[in-house]
Amino acid sequence: MRIGILGSGTLAAALGEGWSRAQHEVVIGGRSRDDKAERLAERLGRGALAVAPHAAATGRDAVLLAVAWDGVASALGLAGASDGVLKGTPLIDSTNAVAHGVGALLTGPGESMAGGIAGLAPGAQVVKTSPLFPADQWGSAPGGGRSGVTVAMRGDDAAALRLVGELVRDVGGTPAVLGALERVRQLEEVAGFVIGLAFAGFDPHLAVPRVPSPG
C-alpha cells in the first residue's frame, strides 16, 4: 500500500518501520524547514521518502495522523485536508488529547478528538485507534517473540476499518473493531483512565479483569 504519515515522532517512526518492513511504500510528511522527517526517512530506508505534508496526504491508500493533539489542526491544514485532499481516504487517528500525568480529556464536554478531526478533514474515512501502548510495542514484528497488542478501533466505513486492520496486523497487532465513531469518546476516555492509573503508580493491567479465551 501507499501510506502517508503526518508526523515524525516515536509513533510515526515505529509504525513507519513496521510498514516499510512489510513492503509498503511509506512517505513522511514534515513541516517546512523541519529535517526530522528527512532523518526519519533515512532511518527507515526501504525507499521511504520525506515529502511536504500535502504530498503525504495525496493519492495514498491510508494516512496516519501521528502528531500531538494540539498540532492536529496545523498538520491537517498543511496537508490541505480542508480542501478535500483526504476525501475517501482512511485517516488513522492515533492522537491522545489527554492531560499529561493526569488523564483528564482536553476536549470539551461530549466532544471527541476523532470527531474534531473528521470536521477538519471533510470526506476522510476516520478510524480511531486506541493510543494505549508505547510505540515500540506497536512496532513488534509478527512471530518476533511477542503476542502483539490488541488495538481497539472505531470507524464508520467498513472498508477503511478492514484496511487499517490489515496495517495493524502488519506491525504485529490484533485489530478489535468496536463499532462506529458515535461512541469514539469512550476509547478516548479509556486512554485517560489508563494514563491516570499509570502515573498514579498502579498497573493498568491489574485494573481490568482477565477474560478467559473462548474455547
C-alpha positions as CSV (number, residue, x, y, z in Angstrom):
1,M,0.0,0.0,0.0
2,R,0.9,3.7,-0.3
3,I,1.0,5.1,3.2
4,G,1.4,8.7,4.2
5,I,2.4,9.7,7.7
6,L,1.8,13.1,9.1
7,G,4.3,13.4,11.9
8,S,7.9,12.3,12.7
9,G,7.8,11.3,16.3
10,T,8.1,8.0,18.1
11,L,4.8,6.5,16.9
12,A,5.4,7.6,13.3
13,A,8.9,6.0,13.5
14,A,7.6,2.7,15.0
15,L,4.7,2.3,12.6
16,G,6.7,3.6,9.6
17,E,9.4,1.0,10.3
18,G,6.9,-1.8,10.6
19,W,5.1,-0.9,7.4
20,S,8.3,-0.4,5.5
21,R,9.4,-3.8,6.6
22,A,6.1,-5.2,5.4
23,Q,6.9,-3.8,1.9
24,H,4.5,-0.9,2.0
25,E,5.5,2.4,0.4
26,V,5.9,5.0,3.1
27,V,6.3,8.7,2.9
28,I,6.8,11.1,5.9
29,G,5.1,14.5,5.7
30,G,7.3,17.0,7.6
31,R,6.8,20.7,8.2
32,S,8.7,23.2,6.2
33,R,12.3,23.7,7.3
34,D,12.0,20.7,9.6
35,D,14.6,18.0,8.8
36,K,13.1,15.5,11.3
37,A,11.1,13.9,8.5
38,E,14.2,13.6,6.3
39,R,16.2,11.9,9.2
40,L,13.3,9.5,9.8
41,A,13.0,8.6,6.2
42,E,16.7,7.9,6.0
43,R,16.5,5.8,9.1
44,L,13.6,3.8,7.7
45,G,15.3,3.1,4.4
46,R,13.5,0.7,2.0
47,G,12.6,3.6,-0.3
48,A,10.9,5.8,2.4
49,L,10.8,9.4,1.5
50,A,10.3,12.8,3.3
51,V,7.8,14.9,1.4
52,A,5.7,18.0,2.1
53,P,2.5,17.3,4.1
54,H,0.3,17.9,1.1
55,A,2.1,15.3,-0.9
56,A,2.0,12.8,2.1
57,A,-1.8,13.1,2.1
58,T,-2.4,13.0,-1.6
59,G,-3.1,9.8,-3.5
60,R,-2.5,7.5,-0.5
61,D,-4.2,4.2,0.4
62,A,-4.1,5.4,4.0
63,V,-2.8,8.3,6.0
64,L,-1.6,8.1,9.6
65,L,-2.1,11.2,11.8
66,A,0.7,10.9,14.4
67,V,1.1,14.3,15.9
68,A,0.5,15.8,19.3
69,W,-3.2,16.6,19.9
70,D,-2.5,20.4,19.8
71,G,-0.8,20.1,16.5
72,V,-3.6,18.4,14.7
73,A,-5.2,21.5,13.1
74,S,-1.8,22.7,11.8
75,A,-0.9,19.3,10.4
76,L,-4.2,18.8,8.6
77,G,-4.1,22.4,7.4
78,L,-0.6,21.9,5.8
79,A,-1.9,18.7,4.3
80,G,-4.8,20.5,2.6
81,A,-7.4,18.5,4.4
82,S,-10.0,21.3,4.4
83,D,-9.8,21.3,0.6
84,G,-10.9,17.6,0.4
85,V,-7.4,16.1,-0.2
86,L,-8.3,13.3,2.1
87,K,-11.8,12.6,0.8
88,G,-12.4,8.8,0.7
89,T,-9.0,8.1,2.3
90,P,-8.7,6.1,5.6
91,L,-7.3,8.6,8.1
92,I,-5.9,6.8,11.1
93,D,-6.3,8.9,14.2
94,S,-3.7,8.0,16.8
95,T,-3.9,11.2,18.8
96,N,-4.3,11.4,22.5
97,A,-5.9,14.6,23.8
98,V,-5.2,13.8,27.5
99,A,-3.5,15.9,30.1
100,H,0.0,14.5,30.8
101,G,0.2,12.7,34.1
102,V,-3.4,13.3,35.0
103,G,-5.5,11.6,32.4
104,A,-8.2,14.2,32.0
105,L,-9.6,14.7,28.5
106,L,-8.7,18.0,26.9
107,T,-11.7,18.0,24.6
108,G,-14.9,19.8,25.5
109,P,-17.8,18.0,27.2
110,G,-19.4,15.5,24.9
111,E,-16.7,16.2,22.2
112,S,-14.1,13.8,20.8
113,M,-10.8,14.3,19.2
114,A,-11.7,11.9,16.4
115,G,-14.9,13.9,15.8
116,G,-12.9,17.1,15.6
117,I,-10.5,15.5,13.1
118,A,-13.4,14.4,10.9
119,G,-14.6,18.0,10.9
120,L,-11.2,19.3,9.8
121,A,-10.8,16.6,7.1
122,P,-14.1,16.6,5.2
123,G,-14.8,13.3,3.4
124,A,-11.9,11.4,5.1
125,Q,-12.7,7.9,6.5
126,V,-11.5,8.5,10.1
127,V,-10.5,5.4,12.0
128,K,-9.7,5.9,15.7
129,T,-7.1,3.6,17.1
130,S,-6.6,3.4,20.8
131,P,-3.3,5.0,21.8
132,L,-2.7,2.9,24.9
133,F,0.7,1.3,24.2
134,P,4.3,2.6,23.9
135,A,5.4,3.0,20.3
136,D,7.9,0.1,20.5
137,Q,5.1,-2.3,21.3
138,W,3.2,-1.3,18.1
139,G,6.3,-2.0,16.1
140,S,6.8,-5.6,17.2
141,A,7.0,-8.0,14.2
142,P,4.7,-11.0,13.8
143,G,6.5,-14.1,15.2
144,G,9.1,-11.9,17.0
145,G,8.5,-13.4,20.4
146,R,5.6,-11.1,21.4
147,S,1.9,-11.8,21.2
148,G,1.3,-8.3,20.0
149,V,-1.1,-5.7,21.3
150,T,-4.8,-5.5,20.8
151,V,-5.6,-2.3,19.0
152,A,-9.2,-1.2,19.6
153,M,-10.6,0.7,16.7
154,R,-13.8,2.6,15.8
155,G,-14.9,4.0,12.4
156,D,-17.9,4.5,10.2
157,D,-16.6,2.9,7.0
158,A,-16.3,-0.9,6.8
159,A,-13.7,-0.9,4.0
160,A,-11.5,1.6,5.9
161,L,-11.7,-0.5,9.1
162,R,-10.6,-3.6,7.1
163,L,-7.7,-1.8,5.5
164,V,-6.5,-0.3,8.8
165,G,-6.9,-3.8,10.4
166,E,-4.5,-5.2,7.8
167,L,-2.0,-2.5,8.7
168,V,-2.3,-3.2,12.4
169,R,-1.6,-6.9,11.7
170,D,1.4,-5.9,9.6
171,V,3.1,-4.5,12.7
172,G,2.2,-7.5,14.9
173,G,-1.0,-6.2,16.5
174,T,-4.5,-7.6,16.6
175,P,-7.3,-5.2,15.5
176,A,-10.5,-5.1,17.5
177,V,-13.3,-3.2,15.8
178,L,-15.7,-1.9,18.4
179,G,-18.2,-0.1,16.2
180,A,-18.9,3.4,14.8
181,L,-17.4,6.8,15.7
182,E,-20.6,7.8,17.5
183,R,-19.1,6.2,20.7
184,V,-15.5,7.1,20.0
185,R,-15.2,9.3,23.1
186,Q,-15.4,6.0,25.0
187,L,-12.0,5.0,23.6
188,E,-10.5,8.4,24.4
189,E,-11.8,8.2,28.0
190,V,-10.2,4.8,28.3
191,A,-6.8,6.3,27.3
192,G,-7.2,8.9,30.1
193,F,-8.1,6.2,32.6
194,V,-5.0,4.1,31.7
195,I,-2.7,7.1,31.8
196,G,-4.1,8.3,35.1
197,L,-3.6,4.9,36.7
198,A,0.0,4.6,35.3
199,F,1.1,8.0,36.6
200,A,-0.5,7.3,40.0
201,G,1.8,4.2,40.2
202,F,-0.7,1.5,39.5
203,D,-0.5,-1.2,36.9
204,P,-3.5,-0.7,34.5
205,H,-3.3,-4.4,33.5
206,L,-4.4,-5.2,37.1
207,A,-7.4,-2.9,36.9
208,V,-9.2,-4.8,34.2
209,P,-10.3,-8.4,34.8
210,R,-8.7,-11.0,32.6
211,V,-11.3,-12.8,30.4
212,P,-10.6,-16.4,29.6
213,S,-10.2,-17.1,25.9
214,P,-13.3,-18.7,24.4
215,G,-13.0,-22.4,23.8
